[in-house]
Amino acid sequence: MKSMAELEIIRQRAIDKLNLHDNPDGIRVAVGMATCGIAAGAEPVMKAFVDELKKRNINNVQVTKTGCIGVCRLEPIVDVINSKGEKITYVNLDEKKARKIVVEHLVNGRPVSEYTVAKAEN
């Protein structure tokens, strides 16, 4: 990168990649990958999401890393955000739970309520 113009091109590409509003079926899975999330097992959880989506040839879901989501005791934490910006937060995940979320929520449209932050807090 040698100029502000090049930086602006890179910035715009990143914004376009994250802008799911242009894709009415676009879904983003944001995996908490701060130190607490990584220590709790977020990397295998993220890999499980990516592998399961790839195995099922699902292309409208973008899996991304994010920083601290804010409730370290419930890590690994994942936010599933639809194209309208509506979010469901899943907590205390492992690879098996991640795969179930892909099948039930991302494929069949049924959130897995027993893994949500609301259920964990009760």
Residue pairs with C-beta under 8 A, 6 or more apart in sequence:
1 7
1 10
16 22
17 62
18 28
18 62
18 64
20 26
20 27
20 28
20 62
20 81
20 82
20 83
21 83
23 60
23 83
24 83
25 60
25 83
26 60
26 61
26 62
26 82
26 83
27 60
27 61
27 62
27 80
27 81
27 82
27 83
27 106
28 61
28 62
28 63
28 64
28 79
28 80
28 81
29 49
29 61
29 62
29 63
29 64
29 78
29 79
29 80
29 81
29 106
30 64
30 65
30 66
30 69
30 78
30 79
30 80
30 81
31 37
31 42
31 45
31 46
31 49
31 63
31 64
31 65
31 66
31 76
31 77
31 78
32 42
32 66
32 67
32 68
32 69
32 75
32 76
32 77
32 78
32 79
33 42
33 43
33 46
33 65
33 66
33 67
34 67
34 68
34 69
36 68
36 72
36 75
37 68
37 69
37 75
37 76
37 77
39 75
40 72
40 75
40 76
41 75
41 76
41 93
41 94
42 75
42 76
42 77
44 94
44 95
45 76
45 78
45 93
45 94
45 95
45 97
45 98
46 63
46 65
46 98
47 95
48 95
48 96
48 98
48 99
49 63
49 78
49 98
49 101
49 102
50 63
52 98
52 99
52 102
52 103
53 61
53 63
53 102
53 106
56 102
56 107
58 102
58 106
58 107
61 106
66 79
69 77
69 79
69 89
71 77
71 91
71 117
74 91
74 92
74 117
74 120
75 91
75 92
76 91
76 92
76 93
76 94
77 89
77 90
77 91
77 93
77 117
78 89
78 90
78 93
78 98
78 101
79 87
79 88
79 89
79 90
80 87
80 88
80 89
80 90
80 101
80 105
80 106
80 111
81 87
88 105
88 111
88 116
89 116
89 117
90 97
90 101
90 112
90 115
90 116
90 117
91 115
91 116
91 117
91 120
92 115
92 120
93 101
93 115
97 112
97 115
100 112
100 115
101 112
101 115
104 110
104 111
104 112
105 111
105 112
113 119
